Amino acid sequence: MANRGAGNVIPYEVQGSGPERVIALHHWLSDRSGFGRLRNHLDAGAFSYAFVDCRGYGEATDTPGAYTMEEVAADALAVADDLGWDSFSVIGHSMGGKAAQQMLLDAPSRVRSVIGISPVPASGFPLEGEMWELFVGAVEDSGNRRAIFDALTGGRHDDAWLDARVQGSERSSHTALRSYLESWTRGPDIHEPVEGNTTPVLVVAGASDPAMGPDTMRSTWLQWYPNAELAVFDDAGHFAPDESPQALATVVERFLVRGTGRAGRTP
């Protein structure tokens, strides 16, 4: 493991030293620590993972920016440059899934595959009425954040689990959260530019996710990417890296190995 990121490059951490390279982008209510439980199950011999902190989160909490999906994509590409990675795969969790697709548009020759975990579609995910107010309120209110974690996992988890997720969400700036919310919900619709893209895509959806669940994935991602496949986790909601980390690691790495022909860990 190594912490990196200097100058104009956002903070990131590399895990593993394998030949298959992967950049991971976190969700709206967490910094890169949101992948913490998943990281315990990743194959460090076959893969190299770069976990980034988007501007406004974690080690980049005080890093100024526009806080948009376009900026996240540009920053992630700068991380790849910093690492000397000409090509790589991208994991995007929720909000990170929208940014991953922007990377595919910005650097199509470099992105080998995309793994979306409960990912926001290329069209965005507009929130209306009470749901919009709940998310806007979550920018500053931990009670709203707790309600979001609970709702997006189907009310399946206990107080301790919810408390831990809320605590993790505090490693962020209010300004960044508000701007990112606008960007991934109401920002540019990029589904037409990506439609028909033949890049291999894996979409992971939790059966208990009422927002980015299997039906949403089938009507968006699987319609637009001809080489997309869907993995449904019956024991998870919106946060599979926390809810089902070992199974998620197996599915993700099996997909990556199959796409490269390299031998990784046996599932």
C-alpha positions in Angstrom: 0.0 0.0 0.0 1.2 3.5 -0.7 -0.3 6.9 -0.3 0.3 9.2 -3.2 -0.9 12.4 -4.8 1.1 15.6 -4.9 0.8 18.9 -6.6 -2.3 19.1 -8.6 -3.1 15.3 -8.3 -5.8 14.4 -5.8 -4.9 12.1 -2.9 -5.0 8.4 -3.6 -3.9 5.1 -2.2 -2.6 2.1 -4.1 -3.3 -1.5 -2.9 -1.6 -4.4 -4.6 1.2 -4.7 -7.2 -0.4 -6.9 -9.8 -0.4 -6.2 -13.5 -4.2 -5.5 -13.9 -4.8 -1.9 -13.0 -8.0 -0.5 -11.5 -9.1 3.0 -10.3 -11.9 3.1 -7.7 -14.3 6.0 -7.3 -16.4 6.3 -4.1 -20.0 7.1 -3.5 -21.6 10.5 -2.5 -21.6 10.0 1.3 -18.1 8.6 1.7 -14.5 9.1 0.9 -12.3 6.2 -0.3 -12.7 4.5 3.1 -16.1 3.5 1.8 -14.2 0.6 0.1 -12.6 -0.4 3.4 -14.3 -3.7 4.0 -14.1 -4.7 0.3 -10.3 -4.1 0.3 -9.8 -6.9 2.8 -10.8 -9.4 0.1 -9.0 -8.1 -2.9 -6.2 -10.0 -4.7 -3.1 -7.8 -4.3 -1.0 -10.2 -6.4 -3.0 -10.1 -9.5 -4.3 -6.5 -9.3 -3.2 -2.9 -8.5 -6.1 -0.8 -7.1 -5.9 3.0 -6.8 -8.5 4.3 -4.4 -9.0 8.0 -4.7 -10.5 10.8 -2.6 -12.6 13.0 -4.8 -12.2 16.8 -4.1 -14.0 17.7 -0.9 -13.6 14.2 0.7 -11.1 12.6 3.1 -7.6 13.8 2.5 -9.0 16.2 -0.2 -11.6 17.7 2.0 -10.1 21.2 1.7 -9.1 20.9 -2.0 -11.1 23.5 -3.9 -12.9 22.6 -7.1 -16.1 22.7 -9.1 -17.2 19.4 -7.6 -18.7 17.9 -10.7 -18.7 14.5 -12.4 -16.6 16.0 -15.2 -14.0 17.1 -12.6 -14.0 13.7 -10.9 -13.3 12.1 -14.2 -10.5 14.5 -15.1 -8.9 14.1 -11.6 -9.0 10.3 -11.9 -7.3 10.4 -15.3 -4.7 12.6 -13.7 -4.2 9.9 -11.1 -3.6 7.4 -13.9 -1.1 9.7 -15.4 0.7 10.1 -12.1 0.9 6.3 -11.8 2.0 5.9 -15.4 -1.0 3.8 -16.3 -1.8 3.9 -20.0 -4.9 1.7 -19.6 -7.0 0.6 -16.7 -10.4 -0.5 -15.5 -12.7 1.8 -13.4 -14.9 0.9 -10.5 -17.6 3.5 -9.7 -19.8 3.2 -6.7 -23.1 5.1 -7.0 -22.1 8.7 -7.9 -18.7 7.2 -8.9 -20.5 5.2 -11.6 -21.6 8.4 -13.4 -18.0 9.7 -13.2 -16.6 6.4 -14.5 -18.8 6.8 -17.6 -17.5 10.3 -18.1 -14.0 8.9 -18.1 -15.1 6.4 -20.8 -16.1 9.4 -22.9 -13.0 11.5 -22.1 -10.4 8.7 -22.6 -12.0 5.8 -24.5 -8.7 4.2 -25.5 -7.6 4.0 -21.9 -10.6 2.6 -20.1 -10.5 -1.2 -20.5 -13.7 -2.0 -18.6 -16.2 -0.4 -16.2 -17.6 -1.9 -13.0 -20.6 0.0 -11.7 -21.7 -0.8 -8.1 -25.3 0.5 -7.7 -24.1 3.1 -10.2 -25.9 6.2 -11.3 -26.9 5.9 -14.9 -25.4 8.1 -17.7 -28.6 10.0 -17.7 -28.2 10.9 -14.1 -30.9 10.2 -11.4 -33.2 13.1 -10.9 -34.7 13.4 -7.4 -38.0 15.1 -6.9 -40.2 16.4 -4.1 -39.6 14.9 -0.6 -36.7 12.7 -1.9 -34.8 15.8 -3.2 -35.4 17.6 0.1 -34.1 14.5 2.0 -30.9 14.5 0.0 -30.4 18.3 0.1 -30.9 18.2 3.9 -28.3 15.4 4.2 -25.6 17.9 3.1 -25.7 19.2 6.7 -27.9 16.9 8.7 -26.6 13.6 9.9 -30.2 12.5 10.6 -31.0 12.8 6.9 -27.9 10.8 6.1 -28.9 8.0 8.4 -32.3 7.9 6.8 -30.7 7.6 3.4 -28.5 4.8 4.4 -31.5 3.0 6.0 -33.8 3.6 3.0 -31.2 2.5 0.4 -30.6 -0.8 2.1 -34.2 -1.7 2.7 -34.1 -1.1 6.4 -32.1 -4.3 6.8 -29.3 -3.0 9.2 -29.1 -2.3 12.9 -28.2 0.9 14.6 -24.5 0.2 14.9 -24.2 -0.3 11.1 -26.1 2.9 10.4 -24.1 4.8 12.9 -20.8 3.6 11.3 -22.0 4.7 7.9 -23.0 8.2 9.2 -19.7 8.6 10.9 -17.9 7.8 7.7 -20.0 10.3 5.8 -18.6 13.1 8.0 -15.2 13.1 6.1 -16.5 15.5 3.5 -17.2 19.2 3.0 -20.8 20.6 2.8 -19.9 22.7 -0.2 -18.7 19.6 -2.1 -21.6 17.5 -1.2 -24.1 20.1 -2.4 -22.4 20.6 -5.7 -21.9 16.9 -6.4 -25.5 16.2 -5.6 -26.5 18.7 -8.3 -24.1 17.1 -10.7 -25.0 13.4 -10.4 -28.7 14.1 -10.2 -29.3 17.0 -12.6 -26.0 17.3 -14.4 -25.5 16.6 -18.2 -27.3 13.6 -19.6 -24.5 11.6 -21.3 -26.4 8.4 -22.2 -26.6 9.2 -25.9 -22.8 9.6 -26.3 -22.2 6.3 -24.4 -25.0 4.3 -26.1 -23.7 1.4 -28.1 -20.2 1.6 -26.5 -18.7 -1.9 -26.6 -16.5 -1.6 -23.6 -17.0 -4.5 -21.2 -19.3 -3.5 -18.3 -20.2 -5.2 -15.1 -23.1 -3.8 -13.2 -23.7 -4.9 -9.6 -27.1 -4.2 -8.0 -28.5 -5.0 -4.6 -31.9 -6.5 -4.5 -32.8 -4.3 -1.5 -31.8 -1.1 -3.2 -35.0 0.9 -4.1 -33.1 3.4 -6.2 -30.3 1.8 -8.2 -31.7 -1.7 -8.0 -31.8 -4.4 -10.7 -34.8 -2.9 -12.5 -33.1 0.5 -12.8 -29.9 -1.1 -14.1 -31.9 -3.2 -16.7 -33.6 -0.1 -18.0 -30.5 2.1 -18.3 -27.0 0.5 -18.2 -28.0 -2.8 -19.8 -29.9 -0.9 -22.6 -27.0 1.3 -23.5 -24.0 -1.0 -23.2 -24.1 -4.1 -25.5 -21.4 -5.8 -23.6 -22.9 -5.2 -20.1 -23.8 -7.9 -17.6 -25.7 -7.7 -14.4 -24.9 -9.3 -11.1 -27.7 -9.1 -8.5 -26.9 -9.5 -4.8 -29.8 -10.8 -2.9 -28.2 -9.9 0.5 -27.4 -6.3 -0.2 -28.9 -2.9 -0.9 -27.1 0.1 -2.2 -23.8 -0.4 -0.4 -22.4 -3.8 -1.5 -18.8 -2.9 -0.5 -20.0 -2.8 3.1 -22.9 -5.3 3.0 -21.4 -8.1 1.0 -17.7 -7.4 0.5 -16.3 -10.9 0.0 -18.8 -11.8 -2.6 -18.4 -8.5 -4.4 -14.6 -8.9 -4.5 -15.1 -12.4 -6.1 -17.5 -11.1 -8.7 -15.5 -8.1 -9.6 -12.2 -9.9 -9.9 -13.7 -12.8 -11.8 -15.0 -10.3 -14.3 -11.7 -8.5 -14.6 -9.7 -11.7 -15.1 -12.1 -13.0 -17.7 -11.7 -9.9 -19.7 -7.9 -10.0 -19.6 -7.2 -13.7 -19.8 -4.9 -13.4 -16.8 -5.1 -15.9 -14.0 -6.1 -14.4 -10.7 -7.4 -15.8 -7.4 -9.7 -18.8 -7.8 -13.1 -17.8 -6.7 
